[in-house]
Amino acid sequence: MNVLITGAGGFIGQALTAALVAEDKAASITLTDVIEPNDPDSSKRIVQRVKADLTSHDACDSLLTKDLTHVFLLHGIMSGAAEADLELGIKVNIDATRTVLDTLRRVNPGVKVIFTSTTAVYGPPPSPGFPLTEANAPSPGSSYGAQKLISEILLNDYSRRGLLDGRIVRLPTVLVRPGKPTGAASSFASSIFREPLNGQKSILPVSKDLAVWICSPRTVVRNLIHARDILAEKYGGGSRVVNLPGVTVSIHEMLAALTAVGGQKALDLVEEKRDAGTEKIVESWPAKYDTSRAKQLGFADDGTLEQTLQEYLDDYRSKKI
């Protein structure tokens, strides 16, 4: 098994790499990003790190070789940043993805491609609390959602034609993300836990009544690896898109969980400061999904919010990030 992970400098890429190394099935794992990624387990010599701009055809020709068996596409400009800079979002989320897919179908036809999309491809649900499925037509309420949808359609068609073997997984908001805030409109969902638990102030830019669809990093990584292993025929010749399992939580519930873990001291570090731009984007994302298809394909359910917080403390708190 020879694996390439794009966007590997991000925390999901790092967590996925660590899981693949621990699994001990890969002969080689190549990590690439616009800045040379870290190696989360330098004791293993199977990991190679490459700085690359995937909008470059030369870079793709160098990276995307015929010996690859699995390609995880994790690169992207996140929701808030893609909304703020349309051209950059198009360049990275559409152009770079197309360059990768077109290079792969030319040099390594039929290779497995695991593409991380987003539930932001949907607009507001038909009615509040309506559980969406893959059968509901996407109508993105943000440029990020539109850009991801375009790439979904392209990979779906290449898979239909037998040019690539795509697996498209729509991720919930991943919580709790370690490190610094990102350009994602949903970044606050991690910040209101991460910063207060580290004794730092955090801004809550949305209403406490807002609900979001979330998933823990451990479950996301587990499901990315599962997507790799699904037999193509399990998709039944239809769409390769799957809405990954998650849980629906309100901001009220998130703050209650923060208080339970960090006490009133942690809660007092969260400052409410509504931001109309962020709120508009996040409000356009449905908060409930029927994930029957994911379960039929064997994807794992996520745990409770309390379990997710404990996992974050176990995995990252000691690293002070």
Secondary structure, 3 states (H helix, E strand, C coil): CEEEEECCCCHHHHHHHHHHHHHCCCCEEEEEECCCCCCCCCCCCCEEEEECCCCCHHHHHHHCCCCCCEEEECCCCCHHHHHHCHHHHHHHHHHHHHHHHHHHHHHCCCCEEEEEEEHHHCCCCCCCCCCECCCCCCCCCCHHHHHHHHHHHHHHHHHHCCCCEEEEEEECEECCCCCCCCCCCCHHHHHHHHHHHCCCCEEECCCCCCEEEEECHHHHHHHHHHHHHCCHHHHCCCCCEEECCCEEEEHHHHHHHHHHHHHHHHHCCEEECCCHHHHHHHHCCCCCECCHHHHHCCCCCCCCHHHHHHHHHHHCHHHCC
